[in-house]
């Protein structure tokens, strides 16, 4: 299992267990409270101040930062969408940043993400 398949799985499992902070406000609160295990930032985030703030908070609190391909993809992983009858995501809302506060159960994908080096 590689990082590209493990990361969406970790984010989805975390969401299912209620351990996901979505968006800048929730993410900053979780990092400041030392509840964060992992931060996922969208690659296509076009606001340099946003990226700079998230990276600085994560560096100060020793939280690992990983990158997602796009804000829409990250929003879909974080559950910011509607699922139609065919099981496809519709009306996906972009999300610049999510923080994993609780992995849920321990599984192979969590180990892959924890061992990943940038």
N, C-alpha and C positions, 0 to 999 in steps of 0.2 A: 504494500500500500504506500503510495507517495503522498506528498503534502497536498497536492491538488484534489485528491479524492478524500483525504482525511479532514481537511479544514471545513468543507460544507457539512460533513457528518457531525463534527464536533459542535458546530454552531446550531444545527438542528436539534441535536440531543440536549444541548444546554437550554434551548428555547422550550423544549418539551418538559424540562424539569424546573422551569421558572428561573433559570440562572443567567438570563441574558439582559444586558442593558443596551438599549438601542438609541442612537442619536448622541449628539455632543453633550447635552445637559445630563442625561442619565449616566453616560460614560464617565464624565468628569467626576460626578458624585461617587460612583463606584470606585474609581481609581483613588480618589482622595481618602475614602474610608478604608483603604487597603483590602477591599473585597475582590479585586480584580486578579484573575489568573492569566488572562490573555486579552489582547486588543487586536481587532481586525479593522484595518483602514482601507478604504476604497482607493484604487489606483487613479481613477479619473476625477478625484476631488480637486476642483479648480480653485479653491480658496487657500492660498498659502498660509494665512493666519490660522485657519482651522487645523491644517496638517501640523503646523509648527507647535500649536498648543497641545494637541494630542500626543505628539512625539515627546515633548518636554515633560508632560505629566507622567508618561510611561517611563521615561528615563529617571525621573526623580523617585519613583516608587518601584523601580525594578520590575516592570511589567513588560513581557515580550510583545512586540508589535509585528504582526504579519499583514500581508497585503492581499486584498481581494481584487479580481479583475475589473470590476465596475461597481458603481453604486447600485444599479438595478439588480445585479447578481447578488450583492450583499443584502439588499432589501428582501429579495426572494428567500434567501437562506434564513433571514431573521423573522420571516413570517409576515412581512409587510405587503401582503398581496391576498387576492381572492383565488380560491381553487375552484375551477369549473367542474362540470360533471365528468369530463374526460380525464381529470387529474392534472390539467395544465394550469400554470399560474397565469392569472389575468390581473390587470390593474396593479402592476407592481410599482411600489413607491420606492424611490432610491433612498439609500441610507449611507451616509459617509463613514460611519464608525459604529462598531458594536464591541461590547466588552463582555467576556465570559466570566461570570462570577461563580458559577457552579457547573462543573462538567457533567453532573448527573452520575450515571454509573461509569465505572472504569472500563474502557474497551481499547481495542488496538489503535483506533484513530487518535485517541487522547495521547497515547504513548508516542505516536508518530509526530504529533504536533509539539509535544514537550521536548522531544529530542532534536527537532528541526533547528538548524543554525542558518541565519541569513547569509 
